[in-house]
């Protein structure tokens, strides 16, 4: 692609983003969203987060699913999920999950081999 094509794509994407985000602000009072749709939209952030995080936890560096004990991200994600189910605190879960993942990654360097 030429430089001008890249800039045109960036401009069009910026306009599309601005139009879609400002549409609710500009015409939001004139349109009512049905109650059923509002109830379904409550789950949209959780679904989007799962769609972003799940592939990172399951896929290995080569793009194939790794579902064994060598996948430290998956193990950390499972442990963090269990922690959340016990504590119900998202900030603590993030901190605990990252600390657990870091500990798993550093464990081979910290434990001396006899």
N, CA and C atoms as a LAMMPS dump frame, in Angstrom:
ITEM: TIMESTEP
0
ITEM: NUMBER OF ATOMS
342
ITEM: BOX BOUNDS ff ff ff
-5.0000000000000000e+02 5.0000000000000000e+02
-5.0000000000000000e+02 5.0000000000000000e+02
-5.0000000000000000e+02 5.0000000000000000e+02
ITEM: ATOMS id mol type element x y z
1 1 1 N 0.835 -1.185 0
2 1 2 C 0 0 0
3 1 3 C 0.875 1.242 0
4 2 1 N 0.409 2.221 -0.684
5 2 2 C 1.109 3.508 -0.707
6 2 3 C 0.778 4.273 0.576
7 3 1 N 1.605 5.256 0.874
8 3 2 C 1.394 6.047 2.09
9 3 3 C 0.042 6.747 2.082
10 4 1 N -0.351 7.279 0.946
11 4 2 C -1.629 7.994 0.89
12 4 3 C -2.801 7.058 1.132
13 5 1 N -2.679 5.798 0.707
14 5 2 C -3.747 4.832 0.934
15 5 3 C -3.898 4.513 2.421
16 6 1 N -2.78 4.408 3.09
17 6 2 C -2.808 4.152 4.53
18 6 3 C -3.494 5.304 5.255
19 7 1 N -3.155 6.538 4.862
20 7 2 C -3.768 7.703 5.501
21 7 3 C -5.258 7.801 5.189
22 8 1 N -5.667 7.409 4.005
23 8 2 C -7.09 7.407 3.661
24 8 3 C -7.833 6.378 4.52
25 9 1 N -7.247 5.201 4.672
26 9 2 C -7.867 4.171 5.506
27 9 3 C -7.98 4.649 6.95
28 10 1 N -6.931 5.269 7.472
29 10 2 C -6.971 5.788 8.84
30 10 3 C -8.058 6.846 8.979
31 11 1 N -8.163 7.733 7.998
32 11 2 C -9.192 8.765 8.036
33 11 3 C -10.596 8.201 7.985
34 12 1 N -10.823 7.242 7.102
35 12 2 C -12.153 6.629 6.988
36 12 3 C -12.511 5.889 8.271
37 13 1 N -11.554 5.174 8.839
38 13 2 C -11.826 4.467 10.09
39 13 3 C -12.095 5.438 11.236
40 14 1 N -11.394 6.563 11.266
41 14 2 C -11.642 7.577 12.293
42 14 3 C -13.042 8.156 12.146
43 15 1 N -13.462 8.443 10.915
44 15 2 C -14.816 8.953 10.685
45 15 3 C -15.874 7.921 11.063
46 16 1 N -15.646 6.67 10.7
47 16 2 C -16.604 5.613 11.039
48 16 3 C -16.719 5.451 12.553
49 17 1 N -15.596 5.508 13.249
50 17 2 C -15.614 5.395 14.707
51 17 3 C -16.345 6.575 15.33
52 18 1 N -16.035 7.781 14.87
53 18 2 C -16.694 8.968 15.413
54 18 3 C -18.189 8.938 15.135
55 19 1 N -18.589 8.5 13.951
56 19 2 C -20.013 8.469 13.607
57 19 3 C -20.773 7.46 14.453
58 20 1 N -20.204 6.282 14.645
59 20 2 C -20.923 5.263 15.416
60 20 3 C -20.979 5.612 16.9
61 21 1 N -19.93 6.21 17.42
62 21 2 C -19.929 6.557 18.842
63 21 3 C -20.768 7.786 19.143
64 22 1 N -20.811 8.727 18.244
65 22 2 C -21.58 9.937 18.502
66 22 3 C -23.046 9.778 18.138
67 23 1 N -23.405 8.733 17.429
68 23 2 C -24.804 8.571 17.019
69 23 3 C -25.728 8.438 18.224
70 24 1 N -25.298 7.748 19.274
71 24 2 C -26.142 7.62 20.463
72 24 3 C -26.254 8.944 21.198
73 25 1 N -25.205 9.739 21.145
74 25 2 C -25.218 11.031 21.799
75 25 3 C -26.115 12.002 21.041
76 26 1 N -26.071 11.946 19.717
77 26 2 C -26.848 12.88 18.893
78 26 3 C -28.328 12.52 18.828
79 27 1 N -28.654 11.237 18.682
80 27 2 C -30.055 10.84 18.527
81 27 3 C -30.521 9.902 19.633
82 28 1 N -29.783 9.824 20.708
83 28 2 C -30.097 8.878 21.78
84 28 3 C -31.432 9.106 22.443
85 29 1 N -31.878 10.358 22.56
86 29 2 C -33.138 10.641 23.234
87 29 3 C -34.346 10.347 22.345
88 30 1 N -34.136 10.233 21.06
89 30 2 C -35.238 10.017 20.133
90 30 3 C -35.526 8.533 19.892
91 31 1 N -34.65 7.674 20.327
92 31 2 C -34.813 6.237 20.107
93 31 3 C -34.871 5.546 21.464
94 32 1 N -35.835 4.682 21.634
95 32 2 C -35.912 3.898 22.86
96 32 3 C -35.517 2.457 22.549
97 33 1 N -34.655 1.929 23.371
98 33 2 C -34.199 0.552 23.204
99 33 3 C -35.157 -0.346 23.973
100 34 1 N -35.663 -1.398 23.336
101 34 2 C -36.591 -2.297 24.036
102 34 3 C -35.957 -2.918 25.281
103 35 1 N -36.795 -3.216 26.248
104 35 2 C -36.334 -3.773 27.525
105 35 3 C -35.544 -5.061 27.321
106 36 1 N -35.988 -5.914 26.425
107 36 2 C -35.311 -7.193 26.168
108 36 3 C -33.887 -6.962 25.644
109 37 1 N -33.719 -5.975 24.758
110 37 2 C -32.394 -5.662 24.214
111 37 3 C -31.507 -5.098 25.316
112 38 1 N -32.062 -4.254 26.183
113 38 2 C -31.28 -3.714 27.298
114 38 3 C -30.793 -4.833 28.214
115 39 1 N -31.635 -5.822 28.456
116 39 2 C -31.234 -6.957 29.295
117 39 3 C -30.113 -7.756 28.635
118 40 1 N -30.197 -7.937 27.315
119 40 2 C -29.148 -8.686 26.614
120 40 3 C -27.839 -7.912 26.578
121 41 1 N -27.905 -6.585 26.484
122 41 2 C -26.689 -5.764 26.429
123 41 3 C -25.915 -5.775 27.748
124 42 1 N -26.551 -6.184 28.84
125 42 2 C -25.835 -6.29 30.116
126 42 3 C -24.687 -7.288 30.033
127 43 1 N -24.835 -8.307 29.178
128 43 2 C -23.83 -9.36 29.077
129 43 3 C -22.768 -9.063 28.015
130 44 1 N -22.914 -8.002 27.264
131 44 2 C -21.973 -7.698 26.182
132 44 3 C -20.543 -7.474 26.683
133 45 1 N -20.309 -6.707 27.752
134 45 2 C -18.914 -6.535 28.201
135 45 3 C -18.249 -7.845 28.622
136 46 1 N -18.982 -8.709 29.318
137 46 2 C -18.409 -9.991 29.743
138 46 3 C -18.093 -10.869 28.538
139 47 1 N -18.97 -10.86 27.547
140 47 2 C -18.739 -11.662 26.344
141 47 3 C -17.544 -11.135 25.56
142 48 1 N -17.435 -9.821 25.453
143 48 2 C -16.298 -9.235 24.734
144 48 3 C -14.996 -9.541 25.459
145 49 1 N -15.003 -9.438 26.779
146 49 2 C -13.806 -9.75 27.552
147 49 3 C -13.415 -11.213 27.4
148 50 1 N -14.382 -12.097 27.438
149 50 2 C -14.102 -13.528 27.254
150 50 3 C -13.552 -13.799 25.856
151 51 1 N -14.086 -13.108 24.858
152 51 2 C -13.614 -13.321 23.484
153 51 3 C -12.188 -12.819 23.293
154 52 1 N -11.781 -11.856 24.079
155 52 2 C -10.407 -11.345 23.983
156 52 3 C -9.45 -12.214 24.79
157 53 1 N -9.849 -12.605 25.98
158 53 2 C -8.945 -13.309 26.891
159 53 3 C -8.829 -14.799 26.585
160 54 1 N -9.919 -15.456 26.24
161 54 2 C -9.905 -16.912 26.053
162 54 3 C -8.878 -17.388 25.015
163 55 1 N -8.781 -16.775 23.846
164 55 2 C -7.758 -17.245 22.903
165 55 3 C -6.334 -17.088 23.448
166 56 1 N -6.088 -16.026 24.202
167 56 2 C -4.752 -15.825 24.754
168 56 3 C -4.419 -16.89 25.789
169 57 1 N -5.424 -17.341 26.538
170 57 2 C -5.175 -18.365 27.547
171 57 3 C -4.988 -19.746 26.937
172 58 1 N -5.674 -20.033 25.859
173 58 2 C -5.701 -21.388 25.313
174 58 3 C -4.647 -21.61 24.224
175 59 1 N -4.405 -20.609 23.392
176 59 2 C -3.496 -20.795 22.257
177 59 3 C -2.041 -20.637 22.666
178 60 1 N -1.204 -21.491 22.094
179 60 2 C 0.227 -21.412 22.317
180 60 3 C 0.878 -20.472 21.32
181 61 1 N 2.207 -20.359 21.364
182 61 2 C 2.912 -19.454 20.451
183 61 3 C 2.751 -19.823 18.975
184 62 1 N 2.511 -21.104 18.69
185 62 2 C 2.37 -21.539 17.299
186 62 3 C 0.929 -21.445 16.791
187 63 1 N -0.005 -21.001 17.637
188 63 2 C -1.388 -20.841 17.216
189 63 3 C -2.27 -22.046 17.446
190 64 1 N -1.738 -23.095 18.016
191 64 2 C -2.521 -24.297 18.31
192 64 3 C -2.919 -24.293 19.782
193 65 1 N -4.037 -24.945 20.083
194 65 2 C -4.513 -25.02 21.458
195 65 3 C -3.576 -25.873 22.304
196 66 1 N -3.227 -25.361 23.47
197 66 2 C -2.378 -26.076 24.419
198 66 3 C -3.192 -26.219 25.705
199 67 1 N -3.658 -27.43 25.97
200 67 2 C -4.526 -27.674 27.119
201 67 3 C -3.877 -28.607 28.138
202 68 1 N -2.582 -28.451 28.368
203 68 2 C -1.903 -29.283 29.351
204 68 3 C -1.22 -28.397 30.394
205 69 1 N -0.455 -29.014 31.281
206 69 2 C 0.174 -28.267 32.374
207 69 3 C 1.329 -27.378 31.935
208 70 1 N 1.749 -27.472 30.697
209 70 2 C 2.812 -26.596 30.219
210 70 3 C 2.294 -25.196 29.872
211 71 1 N 0.981 -25.029 29.791
212 71 2 C 0.379 -23.736 29.478
213 71 3 C 0.167 -22.96 30.774
214 72 1 N 1.148 -22.123 31.118
215 72 2 C 1.092 -21.387 32.376
216 72 3 C -0.02 -20.342 32.393
217 73 1 N -0.337 -19.778 31.24
218 73 2 C -1.42 -18.797 31.175
219 73 3 C -2.762 -19.433 31.507
220 74 1 N -2.997 -20.621 30.968
221 74 2 C -4.258 -21.314 31.23
222 74 3 C -4.374 -21.694 32.701
223 75 1 N -3.317 -22.197 33.272
224 75 2 C -3.327 -22.563 34.691
225 75 3 C -3.592 -21.329 35.548
226 76 1 N -2.916 -20.226 35.232
227 76 2 C -3.117 -18.99 35.984
228 76 3 C -4.54 -18.471 35.819
229 77 1 N -5.088 -18.578 34.628
230 77 2 C -6.462 -18.142 34.403
231 77 3 C -7.46 -18.96 35.196
232 78 1 N -7.243 -20.26 35.266
233 78 2 C -8.139 -21.124 36.041
234 78 3 C -8.046 -20.794 37.526
235 79 1 N -6.819 -20.622 38.023
236 79 2 C -6.627 -20.296 39.44
237 79 3 C -7.227 -18.929 39.757
238 80 1 N -7.053 -17.958 38.862
239 80 2 C -7.626 -16.626 39.08
240 80 3 C -9.156 -16.687 39.058
241 81 1 N -9.723 -17.513 38.207
242 81 2 C -11.179 -17.667 38.174
243 81 3 C -11.687 -18.263 39.482
244 82 1 N -10.991 -19.272 39.994
245 82 2 C -11.367 -19.852 41.284
246 82 3 C -11.252 -18.826 42.407
247 83 1 N -10.195 -18.002 42.351
248 83 2 C -10.026 -16.94 43.346
249 83 3 C -11.199 -15.966 43.282
250 84 1 N -11.607 -15.604 42.06
251 84 2 C -12.737 -14.678 41.922
252 84 3 C -14.02 -15.294 42.482
253 85 1 N -14.235 -16.585 42.212
254 85 2 C -15.443 -17.231 42.714
255 85 3 C -15.474 -17.261 44.237
256 86 1 N -14.31 -17.281 44.872
257 86 2 C -14.251 -17.272 46.335
258 86 3 C -14.369 -15.868 46.912
259 87 1 N -13.702 -14.885 46.287
260 87 2 C -13.608 -13.537 46.857
261 87 3 C -14.571 -12.515 46.259
262 88 1 N -14.946 -12.675 45.005
263 88 2 C -15.847 -11.741 44.294
264 88 3 C -15.309 -10.311 44.271
265 89 1 N -13.992 -10.178 44.065
266 89 2 C -13.373 -8.86 43.973
267 89 3 C -12.492 -8.859 42.728
268 90 1 N -12.853 -8.048 41.746
269 90 2 C -12.167 -8.074 40.455
270 90 3 C -10.725 -7.57 40.563
271 91 1 N -10.495 -6.489 41.285
272 91 2 C -9.137 -5.946 41.397
273 91 3 C -8.21 -6.949 42.078
274 92 1 N -8.671 -7.561 43.149
275 92 2 C -7.861 -8.581 43.819
276 92 3 C -7.588 -9.757 42.891
277 93 1 N -8.573 -10.125 42.091
278 93 2 C -8.413 -11.246 41.163
279 93 3 C -7.348 -10.944 40.129
280 94 1 N -7.346 -9.739 39.593
281 94 2 C -6.336 -9.358 38.601
282 94 3 C -4.947 -9.397 39.224
283 95 1 N -4.815 -8.816 40.398
284 95 2 C -3.517 -8.795 41.078
285 95 3 C -3.068 -10.214 41.415
286 96 1 N -3.98 -11.022 41.96
287 96 2 C -3.645 -12.396 42.316
288 96 3 C -3.273 -13.21 41.079
289 97 1 N -4.05 -13.08 40.016
290 97 2 C -3.778 -13.837 38.794
291 97 3 C -2.427 -13.478 38.189
292 98 1 N -2.107 -12.194 38.145
293 98 2 C -0.813 -11.784 37.593
294 98 3 C 0.338 -12.233 38.497
295 99 1 N 0.144 -12.144 39.814
296 99 2 C 1.186 -12.604 40.735
297 99 3 C 1.397 -14.111 40.606
298 100 1 N 0.315 -14.862 40.473
299 100 2 C 0.415 -16.312 40.323
300 100 3 C 1.123 -16.662 39.014
301 101 1 N 0.76 -15.977 37.927
302 101 2 C 1.398 -16.221 36.638
303 101 3 C 2.887 -15.883 36.699
304 102 1 N 3.232 -14.772 37.326
305 102 2 C 4.636 -14.384 37.458
306 102 3 C 5.405 -15.41 38.284
307 103 1 N 4.783 -15.886 39.358
308 103 2 C 5.439 -16.899 40.19
309 103 3 C 5.669 -18.187 39.401
310 104 1 N 4.683 -18.595 38.603
311 104 2 C 4.855 -19.803 37.788
312 104 3 C 5.974 -19.627 36.757
313 105 1 N 6.045 -18.438 36.166
314 105 2 C 7.095 -18.197 35.162
315 105 3 C 8.483 -18.173 35.792
316 106 1 N 8.586 -17.616 36.998
317 106 2 C 9.884 -17.477 37.645
318 106 3 C 10.277 -18.689 38.469
319 107 1 N 9.354 -19.601 38.699
320 107 2 C 9.619 -20.771 39.534
321 107 3 C 10.841 -21.573 39.088
322 108 1 N 11.02 -21.871 37.812
323 108 2 C 12.217 -22.636 37.408
324 108 3 C 13.524 -21.915 37.701
325 109 1 N 13.522 -20.602 37.686
326 109 2 C 14.763 -19.869 37.966
327 109 3 C 15.017 -19.717 39.45
328 110 1 N 13.961 -19.787 40.283
329 110 2 C 14.115 -19.594 41.714
330 110 3 C 14.427 -20.88 42.463
331 111 1 N 13.925 -22.006 41.973
332 111 2 C 14.124 -23.283 42.656
333 111 3 C 15.444 -23.908 42.154
334 112 1 N 16.373 -24.139 43.08
335 112 2 C 17.625 -24.765 42.636
336 112 3 C 17.42 -26.226 42.237
337 113 1 N 18.119 -26.652 41.227
338 113 2 C 18.031 -28.025 40.748
339 113 3 C 19.11 -28.841 41.461
340 114 1 N 18.703 -29.943 42.097
341 114 2 C 19.649 -30.784 42.829
342 114 3 C 20.077 -31.954 42.003
